[in-house]
Amino acid sequence: MPVDWSPFGNNDYVRNISLYDRMRWDLNSLLTAYIVCPAPFGGPIALTRDLGKMIDLMGGTDDEIIVYSSSGAFLSRFSRESDCGRLIYLGWSGAERLYSVYENGQVKV
């Protein structure tokens, strides 16, 4: 595990520790086609397809939200609410609840 110390201020130093050499998910080359929403303080990471970008889904669907741990381990997969229209916002609360806001004004937790 590489450790890097850097000067911080006059007499202090901080270190940068790499916790994971490689994420466990298999989306590394496709992340540019996703909306990535990490929870605060190293919590879970929610991903959903950015429908404005074209990619080959390789068996996936456009209306899924996928949740991974901060290390990239799969946690959950569920469908977005297609009857609510386009997804406008995806975000986490301080209690690590995932909120999705849709164009018709509905908010799903």
C-alpha positions in Angstrom: 0.0 0.0 0.0 1.8 3.2 -1.1 2.0 6.1 1.3 2.7 9.7 0.3 3.5 12.4 2.8 3.0 16.0 1.7 3.7 19.3 3.5 0.5 21.0 4.9 1.1 24.5 6.3 4.3 25.4 8.1 5.1 22.5 10.4 2.5 19.8 9.5 2.3 17.0 7.0 -0.5 14.9 5.7 -0.4 11.5 4.1 -2.3 10.1 1.2 -3.0 6.4 1.6 -4.3 4.4 -1.3 -6.9 2.0 0.2 -7.8 0.0 -3.0 -5.5 -0.8 -5.9 -8.4 -1.7 -8.1 -12.1 -1.3 -7.8 -14.2 -4.5 -7.9 -16.8 -3.4 -10.3 -16.4 -4.1 -14.0 -17.5 -0.7 -15.3 -14.1 1.0 -15.4 -14.2 1.7 -19.2 -17.9 2.7 -19.1 -18.0 5.1 -16.2 -18.2 8.1 -18.5 -21.6 6.9 -19.6 -23.0 6.9 -16.1 -24.2 9.4 -13.6 -22.1 8.6 -10.5 -23.4 9.6 -7.1 -21.2 8.8 -4.1 -22.6 9.1 -0.6 -20.7 11.4 1.8 -17.9 10.2 4.0 -16.9 7.1 1.9 -20.4 5.6 1.9 -22.0 3.7 -1.0 -21.9 4.8 -4.6 -25.0 4.9 -6.8 -24.8 4.7 -10.6 -27.3 5.1 -13.3 -27.0 5.4 -17.0 -26.7 9.0 -18.4 -29.4 8.7 -21.1 -27.7 11.5 -23.0 -24.7 9.3 -23.9 -24.7 6.4 -26.2 -23.0 3.1 -25.2 -23.5 -0.7 -25.7 -25.1 -1.8 -22.4 -24.0 -5.4 -22.7 -27.2 -6.8 -21.3 -28.1 -4.0 -18.9 -31.1 -1.7 -19.1 -31.5 2.1 -19.2 -33.8 2.3 -16.2 -31.6 0.8 -13.4 -29.9 2.3 -10.4 -27.0 0.2 -9.2 -25.4 0.6 -5.8 -21.9 -0.4 -4.9 -19.9 -0.2 -1.7 -17.0 2.4 -1.6 -14.7 -0.5 -2.5 -16.7 -1.3 -5.6 -18.5 -4.4 -4.2 -22.1 -4.8 -5.6 -24.8 -4.0 -3.1 -28.1 -3.6 -4.9 -29.9 -3.0 -8.2 -33.4 -1.7 -8.7 -35.4 -0.1 -11.4 -36.0 3.6 -11.7 -39.6 4.8 -11.7 -40.3 5.0 -15.5 -43.8 6.4 -15.0 -42.3 9.5 -13.4 -40.5 10.7 -16.5 -36.8 11.6 -16.8 -34.5 11.5 -13.7 -33.5 15.0 -12.8 -31.4 14.5 -9.6 -29.8 11.6 -7.7 -28.3 12.2 -4.3 -27.8 10.9 -0.8 -29.0 12.2 2.5 -26.8 12.4 5.6 -28.4 9.2 6.8 -27.3 7.5 3.5 -30.7 7.3 2.0 -30.7 7.5 -1.8 -33.1 10.1 -3.2 -34.2 10.4 -6.8 -36.0 13.4 -8.2 -38.0 13.0 -11.4 -39.2 15.6 -14.0 -42.9 15.3 -12.8 -41.8 16.5 -9.3 -41.9 13.1 -7.6 -39.2 12.2 -5.1 -38.4 8.6 -4.4 -36.4 7.3 -1.4 
